[in-house]
Amino acid sequence: MQPSLRHAQFGPSSRRIRLQTLVWLRWLAVAGQTITVLIVGLLLKFPIPIQEAAVLVGALAIANLALSIWFPQTHRLGPKSALALLGFDLLQMAALLFVTGGLANPFAPLICVPVIIAFASQPLRHALALIIFALICITVLAFSPYDVPWYEGETLRIQPVMQLGVWCAIASMMMFAAFYAYRVSVEASLLADALAATELVLEREKHLSQLDGLAAAAAHELGTPLATITVVAKEMERELAGDERYREDVQLLRSQSERCRDILRRLTSLSAENEEHMRRLPLSSLVEDVIAPHRQFGIEIALVEKNGRTNEPVGNRNAGIIYGLGNLIENAVDYARSKVTITVEHNAERVAITIEDDGQGYAPDILSRIGEPYMTKRPREHERAGGLGLGLFIAKTLLERSGATIRFGNRDNGEPGARINIYWPRSVMDAGETK
């Protein structure tokens, strides 16, 4: 699952921005640029190249109108198309700034906007191409021959050192904002994919838990038509008993129909006998069910029940808890040298399960990142320290949804190995007496 999700995240169809989103942002840009030009030229009466500014704003508006007409609102842009449109927006903004003072224009930092959009929505290589183009544009703006619109008869001169400072400020802001937008976007996408995987796993576990009920329903529905077939087979056997051509076939038909009835009867009785067992589990049975699949891998699994089984909680079967605990135990078995210890405690207030292994434990620099999706495995022997995987993220998410608190760490007293403490309020794990 993990490789396929990672591939999907960075595949050609994953980071496509909707055209309508860009269209609305461009209309905001057209409105903002128009209002700014009108205020500067008409209200403040600063000398400004109205014609050049009008041509540049009009070009953006016409291009936006053409896109709205030619493409449906649901159209999504490929990386190259998005890069072309964002590059056009960047060029239009740079040209408008160029004729209105270059880097001395107080609106010069707005040139960062297309770059931030690219890093938030496009593949990295396309976003890097756009930021390089943006750096070229702000470099050209530093050499603009146009003065900043100012009071008539006065010229606002910006010294070269100040120009260099503004260039550095815009470039550093652009790179910082771009990196931040990219990281947030990638992490949000990874988290969304991981949560989708979590939902799929939980649905699968619920589906498996419901198979018993489905078997009973199937047995009930098939019972009537099978009874009819059995009656007809008996009638045929009685009528054709003396006909050597059909006697063996009819006997086979009747015996197989009786066999089918026996199978359906067992399915029905199995559901009736085990329905309550499947729906409700004592804590000890739940832990044993989780441990059982992992006992065949050459690693000793020791179960310590500190309070015994007296007054243990009995709760409803929870697919999320079963899968989450199973994943944590599987992880401990994978990295243990020889033994995994599972300690179960319960009292009137809470239920606690501790999972310990005698492996190398968690690297100190990774403990704070445990539970993030798409990390690598923690170190085995002779391997460098890494992180943890998607499976642990799913387990942690499912257990926390059940009301658990999880703490990851290493064993105390200098003993090697990892330790996971899981706590639930008693009320969460105990469904009370069966009515």
N, C-alpha and C positions, 0 to 999 in steps of 0.2 A: 504493500500500500504506500509506504513512504516514497519510494522512487517515483511511482506514477504521479503522486501529488506534487512532488517537487518539479517533475517535468511539466505538469499542467500549469504550474505557477508561472513558469518562464517560457511556455510554449507560445506559438505565433498567435493564438486566439485569446490569450489570457489578459493582456494589458491593452485592451482596446477602449478608447474613450468614445463616448457617444457624441455624435456630431452636434446634436441639439444643445449639449452642454457648452461646447465651444461657441456656438452661435449666440447663446444668451450672454456669455461673457463678453463676446465682441460687441453686442449691442450696448452693454454697459460701458465698454471702452469708448464707443462712438458717442454716447450721451455725455460721458465725463469729459472727453476731449472737446466736444462742441461747447459745452457750458463753460469750460475753462477759457477757451479762445474768446468767447463772447464777453465774459467778465473782464478779461485782461484788455481786450481791444475796445469795447464799448463802454463798460462801466468805469474802469480805471483809466481808460484812454491812454494806455501805454502804446507806443509804436510797435506794431507786430505785423509780420508778413501775412496778412489775412488771406490773400489769394493762395499762397503756397500751403498754408495750414488747411484751408478749405478743400483743396485738391487732395491732400493726404487723408483727411478725415472722410471725404467723400469716397475715396478709393476703398477704404475699409468698409464703409457702409454698402457700397455696390457689391463688393466681393461677398459680404455677408448675406445680402439679399439673394444673390445668385445661388449660393449654397442652400439657402432655405427653399428655393424653388426647385432646384435640380435633384435634391436628395430628400428622402422621407425622414421624418423626425426620429425614427428608430435606427437609422443608419449608424453603424459604428466604424470608426476610422482605423485602418491599418497603421502600423508604425510609420511607414514612409509617408502616407497621406497626412497623418497628424504632425509629423516633423515639418512637412511643407507648409501647412497652415500656420503652425506656431512660428516657423521661420519668417513667413510673410508678416505676421503680427509684430514680430520683433523688429523687422526691417522698417515697417511703417512707423512704429514708435520711435525708433532711432532717427528716422528722417524728420519727424515732427520736432524732436528735441534738437536736431542739428540746426534747423532754421530758427529756433527760438533760444539760442544761447549755448547749446551743447551741455557739457557737464555743469555749467554755472546755473542751469535751469533747476529750480528746486524740485521739479517733478522727475528728474533724471533717475532716481532709484526705481521708478515704475518699470524700467526696462527689465527688471528681474522677474516680473510676473510670468511671461511665457516660459522662462527657464524653470520656474518652480512648478508650473503646470506639467511640463514635460517630465520632470523627475518624479512627480507624483503619479503619473499615468502611463509612461512609456518605458520600453526596454532601456537598459542602461546605456548601450552604445549609441542609441539615437539621442538620448538626453545629453550625453557627453558632446556629441556633435553640435547640439544647439548651444550649449554653454560656451564652447569655443567660438562659435559665431557671435554670441553676445559679447564676449570679451573683445573681439575684433571691433564690434560696433561701438563699445564705450571708449575704446582707444581712438577711433576716428572722431568721436564726439569731442575729445579733448582738443582737437585742432579746428573746431568750428569757427569760421570767420564772423559769424553773426553775434551781435550783442544780445544780452538778456533784455527783454522788454522792460523798460524802466521809465521813470519820469522824463518828459520831454526836456531836452537841453542837458540832461545828465547821463553819464555813461557809467554803468556798473562794471568795473574792471575786476577780474579775478586773477590773482597772481598765479604764476606757473606752479609754485609750491602748493597752493591751495587746490589747483587743478589736479595735481598728483595725489593729494590727500583724498579728494573726492573720488578719484579713480580707484584708489586702494579701498576706500570704504565701500563703494558699490560692488567691486569685485569680491571682497571678502564676504559681504552680506549675501551676495548671489550664491557663492559656493557653500556657505554655511546653511542657508535656507534650502538650497537644492539637496544637500546631503541629508538634512533633517527630513525633508519631504519624502525622499527616496526610502530612507530607513523606515519611516512610519508606514508608508504605503506597502513595502515588502512585508513588514511584520504583521500588518493588518490582514494582508492576503494569506500569509502562512497560517495565521490564527484562524481565519475563516475556513480554510481548507482542513485544518486539523479538527476544528469543531464539527465540520461536516463528516469527517471520518469517525468522530466520536458518536455522532448520531446514528451512523450506519451500523457501528458495532453494537450500540445499545438496541437498535431495532432487531438486529440479528439474534441477540441474546433473548429478547422478548419473544421473538418468533419461535425459537427453540423451546422456550418454556410453554408455549401455547400448542405445541404439536400434539400433546396428549389429549387435549380437548378436541382438537380437530380429528384425531383418530376415532374418538368416541362418536363424534357427529357423523363421520363417514360410515362407521359401523351401523349406526341407527338408520341412515338414509338407504344403505344398501340392503338392509335386512328384509324389507318388504319385497322388492323384486327378486331377491334370491329365494325367498320362501315360495314365490310363485313358480320359479324355475324348478325347485325341488318337487313341488306337487305335480307339475307337468311331467317331470322325469319319472316319477313313480307310476303315473298313469301310462306312460309310454312303455315302461318296463312290464307292466301287467298285460298290456295289450299285445306286445311283441315278444313275450317270453318264449313262445314257441318258434319264433322265426330266427333261424341260425344266422341270417345275414345281418340282423340289427341287434341281436341280444347283447353281444360284448360291448358294442358302442353305447347302448342305452345304459348298461350297468356302469360303464366308465363315466358317463355323464352324471348319473345319480351319485356315484361315490365322490366325484370331484365337487359337486354342489354341496354335499354333506361336509366335505373338507373346508369349503369356503365358509360355511355356517360356523364351523368350529373356530376358524380364525377370527371371524367377526365377534364371536362370543368371548374369545380371550381378550380381544381389544376392548370390548365393552367392560368386562370385569376388571381389566387392568386399570382403566380410567377410574372406575368406581372405587377400587381399593386404594389407589395411590393419589387420588385427587387432593386429599388433605395434606398428604406428605409433600406433594409438589408445591402446594400453595403456602404452607407454613413450615418453617425450619427452626429447630433449636439452634442456638449459637454453635454448639459442638458439632452438629451435623453439617452446618454451613461451612465451618472450617475444614472438616474432613472432606467434604465434596470438593472444596477448592484445592486441597493438598493432594488428593488422590492421583490426578493425572501427572504429577511431577515426581512421583516416587521411583520411577523406573530409569533414572538417568545417572545412577551411580553416586549420587549425593545423598547423604543421610539427612532426613528431615525429622527433627525432634520437635514434638508438640508438648508444650508445658502449659497445663491448665491450673493456674494458681488457686482458683477458688473451686476447683472441681466442677461438677455439673449440677450441683444443688442450686436451685433457684436461678438457673441460667435463663437469659432472655429467650423468648420464642417469638420470632417475627415473621412477617410475610416474605416470601421468596422475592429477592430483589436482584434482577439481572445485572444492574450496574455494580452492586457490591460484589457479586460473584466474579464478574469479569475483572473488576479493578483489583481485588485481592489476588486473583489468579495471575494477573500480569506482574504484580509486584513479587509474588513468590517465584514465578518463572524467571524474572530478572535476577533474583537472589541465587537461584539454582545455577543459572548460567555463569555467574561470576564467583561462586563459592569454590574453595579448594576441596573441601570434604564434607562440610556440614552447614545446614541451615537450621536455625532455631526459631520457632514460632511460639510466642508467649501470649496466652489469652487471659485477661482479667475482667471481672465484672463486679459491680456493686450496685447499690441502689441509685447512684447518680450517673454512672457512665460505664461504657464498655470500651476496653482498650485491647488492641492487638499489636504486638511488636514483632517485626521480622528482622532477623539478624543473620548475616552470613560471615564466613571467615575468609573472604577474599581480600583484595587490596583496599576496598572502601572507595569513597568519593574523593577526588582531588580537591584540595582546599579552594582553588580558584573557581570551582564549578558549583559548589554547594549553593551559592546564591542564585544560580541560573537553573536549578533543577525544576523541571516541570514545563520549561519552554519547549514548544514543538520543534521538530526537525533538528535536534542536536544529535551528535553521534553517540555511540555507546560509552559507558564508563570503562576505565581501563581494565583489560585482562592482564594476566602476567605477561611480561615482555612487550607490552604495548604502551604507547604514550597516553597520558591522561587526556580524555576527551570530555564529552558531555553525555547527555542521555537522549533517548529517541522519542519518536512519536508515540510509541506504545505507552511509555510512562506518562506522557501528557494526557492520553486518553484515560488511563487508569486514575490519575490524579483528579481529572475533571469529573469522572463518573462517581468517585468516592465522595468528593466535595459536594456534588449534587445530592447525595444521599444524606448529607448532614455531618460528614466526617471532617475532622481536622487532622492534617497530615504534617509530620515533621520529618525531614530527612537529615541524617548526620552519620557520623562514624562511631564505632564502639568506644567505650571508655576504658580507662585503666591500661592504656597502651596496647590493647588487643586489636589486631588487624580486622578489618571488615566494616561493612556498612550496617546501619540501623535505620529502620523506618518505624515510626510510632504513629498509629492511627487511633483516633479517639472518636466515639459517638456519645451523645447523650443517651442514657438508658431508654428514654421514651421513644427514641428513633428506632432502636433495635428490638423493642419489645412491643408486640401487638396486643398483649393481654391474653386473657383466657378465651378459648373458643366458646362461642355461644351456641 
